[in-house]
Amino acid sequence: MTFAAFSFNNAISKALAELNYDSPTDIQQQAIPVILKKHDLMARAQTGTGKTAAFALPILQHLIEQNKVDPALRVLVLTPTRELAKQVHKSFTEYSQYTPLQSALAYGGVSAKEQAARIAQGVDILVATPGRLIDHLQSGIVSLDDVQYLVFDEADRMLDMGFKDEIDKILTHLSVKRQTLLFSATFNDEVYKVAKKLLTDAECIEIDAKNTVASEIEQIVYMVDADKKRELTSFLIGSKNWQQVLIFTRTKATADALAKEMCKDGIKAQSIHGDKSQGAREKALADFKTGKVRALVATDVAARGIDINELGYVINYELPHQAEDYIHRIGRTARAGKSGLAVSLLSPSEEWLLEAIEKILDYRLLQQWFPGYEPDLNKVTLDAMNAPKLNKKKARQQALAGKKAGQSKRRLRR
């Protein structure tokens, strides 16, 4: 099957030919016909499988068919991070380059005035993060009265508790007569519940078994004492000559500290997280992509926004509190059918996090010892005896509560 089977407008077909798009992926084959028929849709597929094209192309086809002379905001795409917003906007721009359709971005960390000026010129498509969109709505810069298509990209993160209040505010500005599309690599039970309220007579597409990892990703778990993680991380990168490594931590402070210490180890590293200015985030990502920086240390803000086809290595310096984020993290490697390696460093106090990940994966991950960095068994036993009995559900709630407490700061940055 080729893209010609969808009978896209000549302008779209020309753009696809120049981008060397020939055969649609599984998610594109199944989602595009549903969207062209104007059905609401909930679609899940692994990272790196072309989900953006799956919703962007049929939406562009609809807009062209309407043949409107003047731009009018008819498409709203919501993303959880600035980086992902930029990626989605770039895709819309590339696919529509030979059409008169106009698109714009709205995200925090950069001048709101410049975004407002661009939107005021007239746009058909707006890709936005929730916080900055609300700013523009409140200032009267943006009107959603004419929006016909609402897309939640990385819907599991968009619809979790961290964004609930913002999404509820945005929905009050939208007409109930719209086509709503939810796309993500993972869906949890909460998303399914929310989807029932958002979607009307929706179709559901699931390309693979729920919460799966691409078969091209090799997963390794090394048991190591927490105070040896940094040393092992630098040793792995240096001794194996890994040149482009994405490292995930749970907190911004840990990301900054790890990057600083790795530089002392002779590994060029930078950190990227929500407290960094947009300019700093863009520079760090650009340096990483071009090879000026060997390791990029990131919080989960980057799991939904880094798209590098050749990225071969991901290290989970700390496992995430939300098990689904593990899939998004390691999904940054092995994209577009390539192979990749995902290494997780597991300290004894994090075993419950690994159990949660194994539960959603529905299989066990083999725990290994790396020679020279074996955990101190006496220390492990002592830590286990002294460790407070932590209820997993309570710990997860605490993590989410912490994230919610930081929302006021985060809204200012988006």
Secondary structure as UniProt FT lines:
FT   HELIX           3..6
FT   HELIX           10..18
FT   TURN            19..20
FT   HELIX           26..36
FT   TURN            37..38
FT   STRAND          41..44
FT   TURN            47..48
FT   HELIX           51..66
FT   STRAND          75..78
FT   HELIX           82..95
FT   TURN            96..98
FT   STRAND          103..106
FT   TURN            108..109
FT   HELIX           112..120
FT   STRAND          125..128
FT   HELIX           130..139
FT   TURN            145..146
FT   STRAND          149..153
FT   HELIX           155..158
FT   TURN            161..163
FT   HELIX           164..171
FT   TURN            172..173
FT   STRAND          179..184
FT   HELIX           189..198
FT   STRAND          203..206
FT   TURN            210..211
FT   TURN            215..216
FT   STRAND          217..223
FT   HELIX           226..228
FT   HELIX           229..239
FT   TURN            240..241
FT   STRAND          245..248
FT   HELIX           252..264
FT   TURN            265..266
FT   STRAND          269..272
FT   TURN            274..275
FT   HELIX           278..290
FT   STRAND          295..298
FT   TURN            300..305
FT   TURN            309..310
FT   STRAND          313..316
FT   HELIX           323..330
FT   TURN            331..332
FT   HELIX           335..337
FT   STRAND          340..346
FT   HELIX           348..350
FT   HELIX           351..361
FT   STRAND          367..368
FT   TURN            371..372
FT   HELIX           377..386
FT   HELIX           392..405
FT   HELIX           407..413
//
